């Protein structure tokens, strides 16, 4: 039997700020999770998403260091192109870092990229209307 992707885990340097960012994107994260060292939610379909503090990871891996690669990227499907524009503008206005402002991608989607509080890419997208 092949392994099954069950959990996507991210390490956060400021867990309450990261959780607030993902709540703004519609994830149902309990309010009392902000003080926990490990937070985990189950998404529709059963995939789990988790956040840990660096101290939590170092508790079992004392030599852990953040990766030097491109990092994780999560993509959120929006209802329509206008929602991509609106959500990107709202999050940037709230102080989150915009990386690529909304544009009409050649593959047929309205697309934008933000960075979460830990520098991970967060894509917003919606299909463009067909002519």
Phi, psi and omega in degrees: 000136179281150175299153180243128176296122186237333186211137170249122182247141178230148177255133185242138176273343178217084188301313179301321180292318178297316180296320177299319178300312182287332172297320179299333178272007172098003178284139183273087181250123182304143181298327182282000180286342186302335182260001181276150176279343179220129179232136183218134174231156175254125181274161174306134183097349173101345179294138179257147177236133184225150175233140175229153171281159177300323179297324178296316180294317181293341177297329178246350178221080187302337181266007183301137174225149177302146179293157179255003180282196182288348180079178180283159173218127177250140181243129181248122178280129178260163183294325182200169181303324180297326179291325175302310181298313183297311184293319177301311181298317180296315182292320177295318179297332178279359176104002177280151186278119172279140180251308176229112179299160182305140176210161176272106184284149182296343180272009171094024179228149165280129190222145175208156180227129173247169170246135177286175183301343179257008177088007177282141178291137176230115183265140171244133181210157174205145177298141174280147177298144178271138180287000000 
